[in-house]
Amino acid sequence: MQRERYAHGQPRALSLRLRCELRWTVKANASSCLQAEEAEGLTTPSCSFYFLRQWGQSPIHYISTGREMIKVGTSGFSFPDWKGTVYPTGIQERDMLPFYEKELGFNIVEINFTYYTLPSQKSFAAMSQKTSRDFEFVVKSFKGMTHEIWDKETGGKIDNQETFKKFKYSLVPLIAEKKLACVLAQFPYGFFPNPENFGYLQMFKEEMADVPLVFEFRNQAWLKERTFQFLEKNGMGFCVVDEPKLSQLMPYQPRATSEIGYFRFHGRNINWFNVPTSVRYDYLYGEKELKEFITDIKDISKKTAKTLIFFNNCHAGSAAKNAAQMAKLLIEQ
């Protein structure tokens, strides 16, 4: 059954925005937005509950109680198929990031284009200028630092020290503005937990110096206590993933190994290996599914200084919808 994406003939992001005009003053009022949606027959919320104002001050863009801080966002923000579902139909690409923050209410985003091409300082400076002082970025590391690290002829590790230098240099504008939350390094299935690769992780840490790191593994062999102890000893974060429960993929393992807790939701499309990459992430989590993670998220947030949650099921705007829904559930539960 296809989930409804429109309300009264208007894109849901716009329709709901009219009801969320920064009118709320306390957390309890968040339920009024959901009730309005339910009255219109909408199945999932599409606005972020970060629109809440706390006692008439600036809108809060995170969930914080004492030491705990939880931030929710999406893995990317610029997608053509978000037009009409998340963004207004005629929005220009240059206006998507400001809309993402100001209208949807998110104040953190995961940048993934950096996997395919080395970014420039100019690109990050422009992004920084489009966002507020409290906005943060997670930057995915370049493929030359995680995937294309072996010499095709000899099979040995290549010297990619210059790649690390260029990548870190590009981050300077975000670091200067204190907007870099961390760097996410995702390693391929063929990256096994052997002495050579443990050494590579150590070298990765040394090359990035004081830049916070989170590692995402694709091979289940890494899910051993030795791995968690190694990451914790070296102050490296572990990326908790949720993805289809298929034997070739990583199982869900909620652990924290640094001051940053990190959750990445890829969706549960069981056709993961049988569809083009462009639709692999075509999945919308239901509320019951999202509730399953609340306890683990809050448990990890108590052990870390900051817990970051990103939805990578970006097809047709599902990530934005689920991120808003997760934020609401974290406030209510």
C-alpha positions in Angstrom: 0.0 0.0 0.0 1.5 3.3 -1.0 2.0 5.8 1.8 0.4 9.1 1.3 2.8 12.0 0.7 0.4 14.8 0.2 -2.2 16.7 2.2 -5.0 18.7 0.6 -3.1 18.6 -2.7 0.0 20.2 -1.3 3.4 18.6 -0.5 3.4 17.4 3.0 6.4 19.4 4.0 4.6 22.6 3.1 1.2 21.6 4.5 2.6 20.6 7.9 4.8 23.7 8.0 1.8 25.9 8.2 0.8 24.1 11.4 4.3 24.2 12.9 5.0 27.9 12.6 7.3 27.9 15.6 4.3 28.4 17.8 5.2 25.8 20.5 6.7 26.9 23.7 7.1 23.6 25.7 7.7 20.0 24.7 4.2 18.9 25.6 2.8 20.9 22.7 4.6 18.7 20.2 1.7 16.2 20.2 -0.6 18.8 18.7 1.3 18.6 15.4 1.0 14.9 15.3 -2.7 15.0 16.2 -3.3 17.5 13.4 -1.7 15.1 11.0 -3.6 12.1 12.2 -6.9 14.1 11.8 -6.0 14.5 8.1 -5.2 10.8 7.7 -1.5 11.2 7.2 0.4 8.1 8.1 3.8 9.5 9.2 4.9 12.9 10.4 7.0 14.9 7.9 8.0 17.9 9.9 10.8 17.9 12.4 9.9 18.4 16.0 13.0 20.5 16.4 10.6 23.4 15.6 9.8 23.5 19.3 10.6 26.7 21.1 11.8 26.3 24.7 10.2 29.0 26.9 10.1 31.5 24.0 13.8 31.2 23.1 15.3 30.1 19.8 14.1 26.8 18.5 15.9 23.8 19.9 17.5 21.6 17.3 18.4 18.7 19.5 17.2 16.6 22.3 19.1 17.3 25.5 18.6 16.3 29.1 21.6 16.9 31.4 24.7 15.5 29.9 22.9 13.7 27.1 22.6 15.2 23.7 21.0 13.5 20.7 20.9 14.9 17.2 18.9 13.5 14.3 19.4 14.2 10.6 19.7 12.6 7.2 22.5 11.2 5.1 22.5 14.0 2.5 20.0 16.8 1.8 20.2 17.4 -2.0 18.1 14.9 -3.9 15.9 15.5 -7.0 13.1 13.2 -5.7 12.8 15.2 -2.5 11.1 17.9 -4.5 7.4 17.8 -3.9 7.8 15.3 -1.0 10.2 17.1 1.4 11.0 20.3 -0.4 8.7 22.6 -2.5 8.4 21.5 -6.1 10.2 24.4 -7.6 13.1 24.8 -5.0 16.6 25.5 -6.4 19.4 23.2 -5.3 21.2 26.1 -3.7 18.2 26.7 -1.4 17.9 23.1 -0.2 20.4 23.3 2.7 18.8 26.5 4.2 15.4 24.9 3.8 16.6 21.7 5.5 17.7 23.7 8.5 15.2 26.6 8.7 12.0 24.9 7.5 12.5 21.3 8.4 14.3 22.1 11.6 17.3 19.8 11.3 20.7 21.2 12.5 23.0 18.4 11.5 23.6 16.6 8.2 25.8 13.8 6.9 27.7 14.8 3.7 28.2 11.8 1.4 29.3 13.3 -1.9 32.8 13.5 -0.4 33.2 9.7 -0.9 33.2 10.1 -4.7 35.3 13.2 -5.0 37.8 15.1 -2.8 35.9 18.2 -1.6 37.3 21.7 -1.6 37.5 24.3 1.1 35.3 26.5 -1.1 32.5 24.0 -1.0 32.5 23.6 2.7 32.8 27.3 3.3 29.7 27.9 1.2 27.8 25.3 3.1 28.9 26.8 6.4 27.7 30.3 5.3 24.3 28.9 4.5 23.8 27.5 8.0 23.5 28.9 11.5 26.2 28.9 14.1 24.9 25.7 15.8 24.6 23.7 12.6 27.0 20.7 12.3 28.3 18.5 9.5 29.5 14.9 9.4 31.7 14.4 6.4 32.1 10.9 4.8 35.7 10.1 4.0 36.9 9.9 0.4 37.0 6.5 -1.3 40.8 6.8 -1.6 41.0 6.5 2.2 38.7 3.5 2.6 38.0 1.6 -0.6 40.7 2.3 -3.1 43.6 1.7 -0.8 45.1 -1.4 -2.4 47.5 -1.6 -5.3 45.7 -3.6 -8.0 49.0 -5.3 -9.2 50.7 -6.0 -5.9 47.7 -6.2 -3.6 49.6 -4.2 -1.0 48.5 -0.9 0.6 49.2 2.2 -1.5 50.7 5.3 -0.1 47.7 7.6 0.2 49.2 10.0 2.7 48.8 12.9 0.2 45.1 12.0 -0.1 44.6 12.3 3.7 46.3 15.7 3.6 44.0 17.0 0.9 40.9 15.7 2.6 41.8 17.1 5.9 42.7 20.5 4.3 39.2 20.7 2.8 37.7 20.5 6.3 39.4 23.6 7.6 36.4 25.9 7.1 34.1 23.6 9.1 36.8 23.1 11.8 37.4 26.8 12.1 33.6 27.4 12.6 33.3 24.5 15.0 30.8 22.9 12.7 32.5 19.6 12.1 30.9 16.9 14.3 33.1 14.1 13.0 34.4 12.2 9.9 32.6 9.0 9.0 34.8 6.3 7.4 32.9 3.4 5.8 35.0 0.4 4.9 34.1 -2.2 2.3 33.2 -5.9 2.8 36.8 -6.9 1.7 38.3 -4.9 4.6 38.9 -7.8 7.1 40.0 -7.5 10.8 43.7 -8.6 10.4 46.8 -7.1 11.9 47.5 -5.1 8.7 44.1 -3.4 8.7 44.1 -2.8 12.4 47.4 -1.0 11.7 45.7 0.9 8.9 43.0 2.1 11.3 45.7 3.4 13.6 47.4 5.2 10.8 44.0 6.7 9.8 43.7 8.1 13.3 47.2 9.5 13.2 46.7 11.2 9.8 43.4 12.8 10.9 45.0 13.9 14.2 42.4 15.6 16.4 39.5 15.2 14.0 36.8 13.0 15.6 36.4 9.7 13.7 33.6 7.1 13.4 34.2 3.8 11.6 31.5 1.9 9.8 32.4 -1.7 8.9 30.6 -3.8 6.3 32.1 -7.2 7.3 30.6 -9.1 10.2 34.0 -10.4 11.2 34.7 -7.0 12.9 31.9 -7.6 15.4 34.2 -9.0 18.1 35.2 -7.7 21.5 38.8 -7.1 20.3 37.5 -4.6 17.8 35.5 -2.7 20.4 38.4 -2.6 22.8 40.7 -1.4 20.0 38.3 1.4 19.0 37.7 2.5 22.6 41.4 2.5 23.5 42.1 4.7 20.5 39.1 7.0 20.9 37.5 5.9 17.6 33.7 5.8 17.3 31.7 2.7 16.1 28.9 3.2 13.7 25.8 1.2 14.6 23.9 0.2 11.5 20.4 -1.0 10.8 19.9 -2.6 7.4 18.1 -5.7 5.9 18.6 -8.8 8.0 20.5 -10.6 5.3 23.4 -13.0 5.9 25.8 -10.9 3.8 25.1 -7.6 5.7 26.0 -6.3 9.1 23.7 -7.1 12.0 22.5 -4.5 14.4 25.0 -4.1 17.2 24.4 -1.1 19.5 27.8 -0.2 21.0 29.6 3.0 21.8 33.4 3.2 21.8 34.1 7.0 22.0 32.5 10.2 23.1 30.3 10.0 20.0 27.5 7.6 19.7 26.5 7.0 16.0 23.5 5.3 14.5 23.0 4.9 10.7 19.6 3.6 9.4 19.9 2.2 5.8 16.4 0.8 5.6 15.3 -2.8 5.4 14.7 -3.3 1.7 14.9 -7.1 1.3 15.7 -6.7 -2.4 19.1 -5.1 -1.4 21.1 -7.1 -3.8 18.5 -7.4 -6.6 17.8 -3.8 -7.4 19.9 -0.8 -8.7 21.8 1.1 -6.1 19.5 4.1 -6.7 16.5 2.2 -5.2 18.4 0.0 -2.7 17.4 2.5 0.0 13.7 2.6 -0.9 12.3 1.9 2.5 10.1 3.8 5.0 10.4 2.7 8.6 7.1 2.3 10.4 6.6 3.8 13.9 6.7 0.3 15.5 10.1 -0.3 13.9 11.5 3.0 15.1 10.3 2.5 18.6 12.5 -0.6 18.8 15.6 1.6 18.8 14.6 4.1 21.5 16.0 2.2 24.5 19.3 1.6 22.8 19.7 5.2 21.6 19.0 6.6 25.0 21.3 4.0 26.7 24.2 5.0 24.4 23.4 8.7 24.8 24.0 8.3 28.6 27.5 6.9 27.8 28.6 9.6 25.3 28.8 13.3 25.0 26.9 13.3 21.8 24.8 10.8 20.0 24.1 11.2 16.3 21.3 9.5 14.3 21.2 9.6 10.5 18.7 8.1 8.1 20.2 6.9 4.9 17.0 5.6 3.4 16.9 8.7 1.2 14.7 7.4 -1.7 11.7 9.7 -2.2 12.3 11.6 1.0 11.8 8.7 3.4 14.9 9.7 5.4 13.5 13.1 6.2 10.2 11.7 7.3 11.7 9.0 9.5 14.2 11.4 11.0 11.4 13.7 12.1 9.4 10.8 13.4 12.4 9.5 15.4 12.9 13.0 16.9 9.3 13.0 18.0 9.5 9.5 19.5 12.7 10.4 21.5 10.9 13.4 23.0 7.8 11.4 23.9 9.4 8.2 25.2 
